[in-house]
Amino acid sequence: MKADFGKIIPFEKLKIWRDSLVGERIVVTNGCFDIVHLGHIHYLRKAKERGTLLLVGLNSDKSVKLLKGKNRPINNETDRALFLLAFNFVDFTCVFPDKTAADFLDLARPSVYIKGGDYNKSNIISSEKEVLTRHKSEIVFTDYIENKSTSNIISVINRGEHSGHQRP
């Protein structure tokens, strides 16, 4: 498999990249995407339907540790960016260094900002909401798929359980 590093936008070049896009309806989302699961795929596919380009912001390895704990991330930031780019509905990724996505969103200036169904207007980070309001970005929350999360997957692995078929 040939890695498509050209679709990973360096954070320090995000403003130049965004300024070069004219007439595109940019959809943006962000997160850790440490272990990609059905919930991620569902909401990323829904996100792409809202515009012409989907940019996924990824928390850096350092910020994932701050958010999720010392044993995370499971996959490093480059691998996480490339995993997401393997899906035809993800056009670009960008690893951002901060614990919140406020600076990333300020540079990306999305037409539409998508969050998964585990978020709503009351728990979106205020600094991120301020940036999105300033850029007049539409904020959309997708529906939530129960029990589909990285934390649930890690919990099952730690307990030694599996939800697949029984072995003969």
Summary of the structure (lengths in Angstrom):
residues: 168
radius of gyration: 16.1
end to end distance: 33.5
largest distance: 58.3
contacts: 476
relative contact order: 0.19
helix: 39%
strand: 16%
